[in-house]
Amino acid sequence: MAEKMKIDPASLGIGFGVCIGLYTFVLGLLAWQFQIGGEFVDLISTFYIGYKPTLVGSLVGGIYGAVDGIIGGVLIAWIYNKSVEKEVL
């Protein structure tokens, strides 16, 4: 039988963390400087306490996004790896 590929949870977690962290940080800066996406920043701020369209608020949102991305990436990789361990008839 062919060898089943697995995903490295740490790598996927870091990749997701960087992407989501940068996204929330840049979105906060855009809302602060150019008033683009302010409503979305307000929506996300209901989950990320302290996330506001300011420089400090953008940093806070970036940190929250990075942590969420890391946790999400690790969970996705773990679920995937568990599913490929199962034998399918």
C-alpha positions in Angstrom: 0.0 0.0 0.0 1.2 3.5 -0.7 2.7 5.6 2.1 0.3 8.2 3.4 1.5 11.8 3.5 1.3 13.6 6.8 1.4 17.4 7.5 3.9 18.8 10.1 1.6 20.6 12.6 4.3 23.1 13.6 5.0 24.2 10.1 1.3 24.6 9.2 0.7 26.4 12.5 3.5 28.8 11.8 2.4 29.4 8.2 -1.2 30.1 9.3 0.0 32.3 12.2 2.2 34.5 10.0 -0.5 34.9 7.4 -3.4 35.7 9.7 -1.2 37.8 12.0 0.0 39.9 9.1 -3.5 40.1 7.7 -5.1 41.5 10.9 -2.1 43.9 11.4 -2.3 45.3 7.9 -6.1 45.5 8.0 -5.8 47.6 11.2 -3.3 49.9 9.6 -5.4 50.3 6.5 -8.5 51.2 8.6 -6.4 53.6 10.6 -4.7 55.5 7.7 -7.1 55.1 4.8 -10.5 54.2 6.5 -10.6 51.0 4.5 -12.2 48.0 6.3 -13.1 49.8 9.5 -16.4 47.9 9.8 -14.5 44.6 9.5 -12.0 45.7 12.2 -15.0 46.6 14.4 -16.4 43.1 13.9 -13.1 41.3 14.6 -12.6 43.5 17.7 -15.6 41.8 19.3 -13.3 38.7 19.5 -9.9 40.4 19.8 -10.1 42.7 22.8 -8.0 45.8 22.2 -8.0 45.5 18.4 -8.6 49.0 17.0 -7.7 51.0 13.9 -4.6 52.4 15.5 -1.0 51.5 15.5 -1.1 49.8 18.9 -4.5 48.3 18.2 -3.1 46.8 14.9 -0.2 45.3 16.8 -2.6 43.8 19.3 -4.7 42.4 16.5 -1.7 41.0 14.7 -0.7 39.1 17.9 -4.2 37.8 18.4 -4.3 36.7 14.7 -0.9 35.0 14.9 -2.0 33.0 18.0 -5.3 32.1 16.4 -3.5 31.1 13.2 -1.0 28.9 15.0 -3.7 27.1 17.0 -5.9 26.7 13.9 -3.0 25.4 11.8 -1.9 22.9 14.4 -5.5 21.6 14.8 -6.1 21.3 11.1 -2.8 19.3 10.7 -3.6 17.1 13.7 -7.1 16.3 12.4 -5.8 15.6 8.9 -3.0 13.4 10.2 -5.5 11.4 12.3 -7.8 11.0 9.3 -5.1 9.6 7.1 -4.1 7.0 9.8 -7.5 5.4 9.4 -7.7 2.5 6.9 -10.3 3.0 4.1 -11.7 -0.1 2.4 
